[in-house]
């Protein structure tokens, strides 16, 4: 954990030398959703490989860079592509950018993902506000020694997703004319898509959607005292009784179709922040 703090400081210091302003809102943009970063004004772009101690994204559809600047009146820093546990990274590597965002001054985090819908009332292309999550990865990024300067030993996850930010997002959706789904996101390790029996189990446990990201990032954000808003783009239906094969290409295709609404939603949400 001591090395973690040093590495976070070195990465943040490297970025601070390039940034024009201090970002207050972090954005993590999932599969097929990275184009929102192209809307950022006066952008400062930094490839992950040029940031000390940063991992490198290996997933198709992820650009692999940080983009900082202004968006809808907010100073933001966006991950155009994230890291996943299934890529072979440790949980600490996967969540390292969230630690760096905190060091840079980020107070709020909007985390997005492409996911499978387990709730039969959902449809591909729906956007869902994450109300809560279930960690089924079998791991936790806070395992090991804890540094109280980074966060408490036993952080509370009962309100991991800010009620205030959820309300702002829902109101933003209503103001631009579409309704949001709301529900529980189940985080799994991947990289396989779930079997029919596994999907039935996760649904019985209370899950509405399932995906291979987000949960570790949210845990670390809350550990660091960052407020979180989570938004899922439902790219396929993962209902155990009616399961059909799904490919990563199909996930990207559906996320791309939903992208204009997603971008509009996040921009409206940002403009509503204090």
Secondary structure as GFF3:
##gff-version 3
##sequence-region A 1 274
A	DSSP	alpha_helix	2	16	.	.	.	ID=ss1
A	DSSP	beta_strand	25	29	.	.	.	ID=ss2
A	DSSP	three_ten_helix	34	39	.	.	.	ID=ss3
A	DSSP	beta_strand	41	47	.	.	.	ID=ss4
A	DSSP	three_ten_helix	48	50	.	.	.	ID=ss5
A	DSSP	beta_strand	65	71	.	.	.	ID=ss6
A	DSSP	beta_strand	74	80	.	.	.	ID=ss7
A	DSSP	three_ten_helix	85	87	.	.	.	ID=ss8
A	DSSP	alpha_helix	91	94	.	.	.	ID=ss9
A	DSSP	alpha_helix	96	104	.	.	.	ID=ss10
A	DSSP	beta_strand	108	117	.	.	.	ID=ss11
A	DSSP	beta_strand	127	136	.	.	.	ID=ss12
A	DSSP	alpha_helix	163	175	.	.	.	ID=ss13
A	DSSP	beta_strand	181	188	.	.	.	ID=ss14
A	DSSP	alpha_helix	196	204	.	.	.	ID=ss15
A	DSSP	beta_strand	209	211	.	.	.	ID=ss16
A	DSSP	alpha_helix	215	223	.	.	.	ID=ss17
A	DSSP	beta_strand	227	237	.	.	.	ID=ss18
A	DSSP	three_ten_helix	240	242	.	.	.	ID=ss19
A	DSSP	alpha_helix	248	272	.	.	.	ID=ss20
###
